[in-house]
């Protein structure tokens, strides 16, 4: 018994000794770290240093009540690799950059035309960068957007993360893409990644996010307008509220849609494949330029359905003409067919021939006025 107890004591003492040697060797106190709020990467056009990376660093303040607003520092470096640039940027500060709190990755528009896959592979591999970070495109450059500090930005808040977190503004014209979504859609045949485009002014005092860009394999990216960005959000069920403008039969009014449901299936039973899409939505008339009668709600609903169908078909045909597929039609086709052949190659041959059968049912609940 004594011999067994002696063995256990030796084992316990050994574990405690080696644990004391390992403690705090890979951890730095919070006062020895500085938090990176965002990262931007731009293409420089130089062969030896094609990348310009900028880090947005949060400078701590003593008290939120005394702080007039956020204070940030910026570190920039041109280099041939992102990892090399970040290692060199560490020499610019007296604290260790901590990427664990970073929530935004900005890409320059010119970078999209080059080896964007290699750039994103760097972020996929780094363990200290969250896969729930948002990815966006900066215009005119990613650095300009990262350095934008509007007067509305309060202390302990970050403008760029508020745009996509839905804790601040919610808009039908804004899309959000996580880093893990971009990785999945880059590697999955049958769907193209889509990123929001953040624009800023020359004074770097304002931003707007109401456009997007679809990344295609041939680098011939498709830029979507505000109207088509809204259509993408509608068809992917990412939103349940949006405004629908109706101009039909000499009637002009706006419908505030507050519920929407979209379903579709790919029918290949005929010689020409058909994507059958059913859209059900409901709302009230928010603004009208003529007198509206409550007895004609069904008629107004038919006019709204006609206008919505026109918008959806126009968007779908644009994607087809540009050979872009951010909605994942190809992925749905692959998932609903037996994999005894190359279903993706089949879909690439079928997609240019596909016809769209869109049916929209709009229920108008009220004219928005009291009679």
VMD Tcl script that draws the C-alpha trace (Angstrom):
set ca {
  {0.00 0.00 0.00}
  {2.79 2.39 0.92}
  {4.62 1.53 -2.30}
  {1.48 2.32 -4.38}
  {0.94 5.60 -2.54}
  {4.57 6.55 -3.15}
  {4.15 5.96 -6.91}
  {1.07 8.19 -7.01}
  {2.85 10.94 -5.09}
  {5.76 10.88 -7.54}
  {3.34 11.06 -10.48}
  {1.38 13.97 -9.00}
  {4.53 15.93 -8.18}
  {5.88 15.34 -11.70}
  {2.66 16.64 -13.28}
  {2.69 19.74 -11.08}
  {6.32 20.42 -11.89}
  {5.90 20.22 -15.67}
  {2.64 22.19 -15.52}
  {4.43 25.06 -13.80}
  {6.91 25.17 -16.67}
  {4.11 25.41 -19.28}
  {1.91 27.95 -17.54}
  {1.39 31.29 -19.33}
  {3.98 30.53 -22.02}
  {1.40 31.02 -24.83}
  {-0.80 33.65 -23.16}
  {-0.29 37.38 -22.89}
  {-2.06 39.65 -20.43}
  {-4.77 41.89 -21.84}
  {-2.66 45.00 -21.26}
  {-0.01 43.48 -23.53}
  {-2.45 43.01 -26.44}
  {-4.13 45.37 -28.88}
  {-7.33 44.29 -30.59}
  {-7.67 44.23 -34.37}
  {-11.18 45.40 -35.33}
  {-10.88 44.91 -39.09}
  {-8.56 43.92 -41.93}
  {-8.40 45.28 -45.47}
  {-6.48 43.89 -48.44}
  {-5.93 45.83 -51.66}
  {-4.12 44.92 -54.87}
  {-1.18 47.25 -55.54}
  {-0.35 46.18 -59.11}
  {3.32 45.66 -58.19}
  {4.87 42.32 -59.08}
  {7.17 42.16 -56.05}
  {4.58 43.49 -53.56}
  {1.08 42.83 -54.91}
  {-0.78 43.11 -51.59}
  {-1.40 46.04 -49.27}
  {-2.81 45.00 -45.93}
  {-4.19 47.44 -43.36}
  {-5.12 46.65 -39.76}
  {-7.64 48.70 -37.80}
  {-6.63 48.72 -34.15}
  {-8.91 49.68 -31.27}
  {-7.22 52.08 -28.86}
  {-8.60 51.52 -25.34}
  {-10.19 54.39 -23.42}
  {-10.46 54.82 -19.68}
  {-14.22 55.37 -19.46}
  {-17.10 55.16 -21.92}
  {-18.73 58.21 -20.36}
  {-15.66 60.35 -20.94}
  {-15.01 59.00 -24.45}
  {-16.28 61.27 -27.21}
  {-16.11 58.47 -29.76}
  {-14.06 55.54 -30.87}
  {-10.34 55.97 -31.28}
  {-8.52 53.82 -33.77}
  {-5.00 53.35 -35.03}
  {-4.03 51.98 -38.44}
  {-1.06 49.95 -39.59}
  {-0.38 49.39 -43.31}
  {2.20 47.36 -45.18}
  {2.82 46.31 -48.79}
  {4.27 42.85 -49.20}
  {4.41 39.76 -51.38}
  {2.43 37.71 -48.85}
  {-0.18 38.45 -46.21}
  {1.53 36.40 -43.50}
  {4.81 38.25 -44.07}
  {3.07 41.62 -43.94}
  {1.38 40.83 -40.62}
  {4.63 39.62 -39.06}
  {6.32 42.84 -40.14}
  {3.45 44.97 -38.84}
  {4.04 43.54 -35.37}
  {7.25 45.57 -35.29}
  {5.17 48.77 -35.59}
  {3.47 48.34 -32.20}
  {4.52 47.62 -28.64}
  {1.63 45.20 -28.11}
  {0.65 41.88 -29.66}
  {-2.10 42.25 -32.31}
  {-5.09 40.12 -31.28}
  {-7.30 39.04 -34.19}
  {-9.84 37.23 -32.02}
  {-12.19 40.24 -31.89}
  {-11.95 41.12 -35.58}
  {-15.31 40.77 -37.33}
  {-14.78 42.34 -40.78}
  {-12.54 41.48 -43.74}
  {-12.54 43.98 -46.61}
  {-11.32 43.17 -50.12}
  {-10.42 45.76 -52.73}
  {-12.32 45.61 -56.03}
  {-9.11 45.21 -58.05}
  {-8.15 42.25 -55.87}
  {-11.23 40.36 -57.10}
  {-9.76 40.26 -60.60}
  {-6.66 38.41 -59.42}
  {-5.90 35.39 -57.23}
  {-8.65 35.97 -54.69}
  {-8.71 32.26 -53.80}
  {-5.11 32.38 -52.54}
  {-5.86 35.45 -50.45}
  {-8.90 33.87 -48.82}
  {-6.99 30.65 -48.18}
  {-4.80 32.62 -45.77}
  {-7.84 33.57 -43.67}
  {-9.23 30.03 -43.73}
  {-5.98 28.71 -42.26}
  {-5.41 31.22 -39.46}
  {-6.74 29.89 -36.18}
  {-7.10 33.31 -34.54}
  {-9.42 34.72 -37.22}
  {-13.06 33.87 -36.65}
  {-14.93 32.01 -39.38}
  {-17.98 34.13 -38.46}
  {-16.21 37.25 -39.66}
  {-18.06 39.17 -42.35}
  {-16.46 39.53 -45.77}
  {-17.20 42.56 -47.98}
  {-15.81 44.51 -50.91}
  {-14.57 48.06 -50.39}
  {-15.05 50.84 -52.94}
  {-13.04 52.78 -54.06}
  {-10.51 50.78 -52.02}
  {-10.78 48.49 -49.03}
  {-8.40 50.73 -47.06}
  {-10.59 53.79 -47.62}
  {-13.63 51.97 -46.28}
  {-11.73 50.59 -43.29}
  {-10.56 54.09 -42.34}
  {-14.03 55.62 -42.59}
  {-15.15 57.04 -39.24}
  {-18.58 58.74 -39.49}
  {-19.83 61.02 -36.73}
  {-22.63 58.56 -35.94}
  {-20.12 55.98 -34.69}
  {-20.34 55.84 -30.91}
  {-17.83 54.64 -28.36}
  {-17.68 50.85 -27.89}
  {-19.35 50.29 -31.26}
  {-18.05 49.50 -34.72}
  {-19.72 50.91 -37.81}
  {-18.77 48.06 -40.15}
  {-20.04 45.30 -37.87}
  {-23.30 47.15 -37.18}
  {-24.02 47.13 -40.91}
  {-24.28 43.33 -41.02}
  {-25.09 42.17 -37.48}
  {-28.75 43.35 -37.70}
  {-28.34 44.78 -34.21}
  {-28.28 48.21 -35.81}
  {-29.81 48.91 -39.20}
  {-31.88 46.34 -41.10}
  {-32.31 46.84 -44.84}
  {-33.56 44.77 -47.76}
  {-30.69 46.19 -49.83}
  {-27.94 44.86 -47.57}
  {-26.59 41.33 -47.75}
  {-24.12 39.72 -45.37}
  {-21.66 36.92 -46.06}
  {-19.68 35.11 -43.39}
  {-16.17 33.83 -43.97}
  {-17.30 30.21 -43.59}
  {-20.05 30.80 -46.19}
  {-17.54 32.17 -48.66}
  {-15.25 29.19 -48.13}
  {-18.10 26.74 -48.61}
  {-19.45 28.41 -51.75}
  {-15.98 28.75 -53.31}
  {-15.39 25.01 -52.97}
  {-18.93 23.78 -53.72}
  {-19.80 23.35 -57.41}
  {-23.22 24.76 -58.28}
  {-23.25 28.02 -56.33}
  {-21.32 31.29 -56.65}
  {-20.30 33.44 -53.66}
  {-21.87 36.88 -53.35}
  {-20.40 39.75 -51.34}
  {-21.78 43.14 -50.28}
  {-20.11 46.27 -51.64}
  {-19.38 49.06 -49.13}
  {-18.89 52.50 -50.66}
  {-17.43 55.57 -48.97}
  {-17.00 59.22 -49.96}
  {-13.75 61.13 -50.44}
  {-13.90 62.62 -46.93}
  {-14.29 59.10 -45.44}
  {-17.21 60.35 -43.36}
  {-20.08 58.30 -44.83}
  {-20.70 54.78 -46.07}
  {-23.50 53.10 -47.97}
  {-24.18 49.40 -48.52}
  {-26.85 48.74 -51.13}
  {-25.03 46.86 -53.89}
  {-23.33 43.49 -54.24}
  {-21.02 41.48 -56.49}
  {-21.21 37.83 -57.55}
  {-17.81 36.12 -57.74}
  {-17.51 33.81 -60.74}
  {-14.84 31.22 -61.50}
  {-13.61 33.06 -64.59}
  {-13.06 36.30 -62.59}
  {-15.65 38.00 -64.80}
  {-17.60 39.08 -61.74}
  {-21.19 40.28 -61.93}
  {-22.01 43.54 -60.13}
  {-25.62 43.77 -58.95}
  {-27.51 47.04 -58.60}
  {-29.55 47.94 -55.53}
  {-32.69 46.60 -57.20}
  {-31.17 43.21 -57.98}
  {-29.49 43.00 -54.57}
  {-32.94 43.33 -53.04}
  {-34.24 40.62 -55.41}
  {-31.47 38.29 -54.22}
  {-32.45 38.82 -50.59}
  {-36.10 38.15 -51.43}
  {-35.47 34.91 -53.34}
  {-33.11 33.50 -50.71}
  {-35.59 34.17 -47.87}
  {-32.99 36.31 -46.11}
  {-35.54 39.03 -45.42}
  {-39.25 39.16 -44.70}
  {-39.76 42.89 -45.20}
  {-39.24 45.00 -48.28}
  {-40.92 47.70 -50.36}
  {-42.55 46.85 -53.68}
  {-43.26 49.65 -56.16}
  {-46.27 49.03 -58.38}
  {-46.87 50.92 -61.63}
  {-49.55 49.04 -63.52}
  {-52.71 50.16 -65.37}
  {-52.23 53.85 -64.55}
  {-51.98 53.03 -60.86}
  {-48.93 53.93 -58.80}
  {-48.48 52.80 -55.20}
  {-45.96 51.20 -52.83}
  {-46.58 48.04 -50.85}
  {-44.80 47.37 -47.56}
  {-44.32 43.59 -47.68}
  {-44.05 42.17 -44.16}
  {-44.05 38.42 -44.89}
  {-42.67 36.42 -47.79}
  {-42.05 32.78 -48.59}
  {-40.24 31.46 -51.68}
  {-40.12 27.86 -52.89}
  {-38.84 26.41 -56.15}
  {-38.05 23.13 -57.86}
  {-36.20 22.14 -61.03}
  {-38.39 20.19 -63.46}
  {-36.50 18.23 -66.12}
  {-39.37 16.02 -67.24}
  {-39.67 17.93 -70.52}
  {-37.03 18.47 -73.19}
  {-36.42 22.02 -71.96}
  {-35.89 22.19 -68.16}
  {-38.07 24.56 -66.15}
  {-37.45 26.19 -62.78}
  {-40.87 26.47 -61.15}
  {-40.88 29.13 -58.47}
  {-43.77 29.98 -56.13}
  {-43.72 33.22 -54.16}
  {-46.27 34.07 -51.49}
  {-46.18 37.47 -49.85}
  {-48.42 39.80 -47.89}
  {-48.37 43.45 -46.88}
  {-50.18 46.78 -46.76}
  {-50.20 49.77 -49.07}
  {-47.72 52.16 -47.51}
  {-47.90 55.00 -50.03}
  {-50.21 55.76 -52.94}
  {-50.48 58.51 -55.52}
  {-54.18 57.94 -56.21}
  {-57.21 57.26 -54.06}
  {-57.36 53.62 -52.96}
  {-60.55 51.70 -52.22}
  {-60.70 48.93 -49.63}
  {-63.13 47.05 -51.84}
  {-60.45 46.52 -54.49}
  {-57.75 44.89 -52.34}
  {-57.77 41.74 -54.47}
  {-57.22 43.82 -57.60}
  {-54.34 45.69 -56.00}
  {-52.88 42.36 -54.93}
  {-52.97 41.12 -58.54}
  {-51.20 44.28 -59.71}
  {-48.56 43.84 -57.00}
  {-48.08 40.20 -58.03}
  {-47.58 41.24 -61.62}
  {-44.96 43.84 -60.66}
  {-43.13 41.41 -58.36}
  {-43.09 38.72 -61.05}
  {-41.59 41.17 -63.54}
  {-38.78 42.04 -61.10}
  {-38.03 38.40 -60.29}
  {-37.99 37.19 -63.90}
  {-35.75 40.10 -64.90}
  {-33.28 39.17 -62.15}
  {-33.29 35.45 -63.00}
  {-32.71 36.11 -66.70}
  {-29.80 38.43 -65.87}
  {-28.14 35.65 -63.85}
  {-28.73 33.19 -66.67}
  {-27.27 35.50 -69.32}
  {-24.19 36.18 -67.19}
  {-23.79 32.49 -66.26}
  {-23.93 33.40 -62.58}
  {-25.62 31.30 -59.92}
  {-25.62 32.90 -56.45}
  {-29.02 31.31 -55.72}
  {-27.56 27.80 -55.91}
  {-29.71 26.30 -58.67}
  {-26.83 24.04 -59.66}
  {-26.39 22.89 -56.08}
  {-30.10 22.06 -55.84}
  {-29.88 20.12 -59.11}
  {-26.92 18.08 -57.85}
  {-28.64 17.39 -54.52}
  {-31.86 16.08 -56.11}
  {-30.30 13.76 -58.72}
  {-28.69 10.36 -58.43}
  {-24.90 10.69 -58.45}
  {-24.17 8.00 -61.01}
  {-22.90 10.62 -63.46}
  {-21.36 14.09 -63.47}
  {-24.47 16.05 -62.49}
  {-22.63 19.38 -62.36}
  {-21.50 19.11 -65.96}
  {-25.08 18.26 -66.88}
  {-26.31 21.37 -65.11}
  {-23.80 23.61 -66.89}
  {-25.25 22.42 -70.18}
  {-28.85 22.83 -69.00}
  {-28.59 26.23 -67.30}
  {-28.44 28.34 -70.50}
  {-31.59 26.58 -71.76}
  {-33.64 26.79 -68.58}
  {-37.03 28.50 -68.63}
  {-38.50 30.23 -65.57}
  {-42.08 29.67 -64.46}
  {-42.64 32.22 -61.68}
  {-45.93 32.46 -59.86}
  {-46.48 35.24 -57.33}
  {-49.43 35.57 -54.97}
  {-49.66 38.86 -53.10}
  {-52.21 39.48 -50.36}
  {-52.93 43.15 -49.64}
  {-54.27 43.38 -46.09}
  {-55.07 47.08 -46.00}
  {-54.92 50.29 -47.99}
  {-53.13 51.90 -45.05}
  {-55.87 54.47 -44.46}
  {-58.95 54.73 -42.27}
  {-62.21 55.16 -44.17}
}
mol new
graphics top color blue
foreach p $ca { graphics top sphere $p radius 0.5 }
foreach p [lrange $ca 0 end-1] q [lrange $ca 1 end] { graphics top cylinder $p $q radius 0.2 }
display resetview
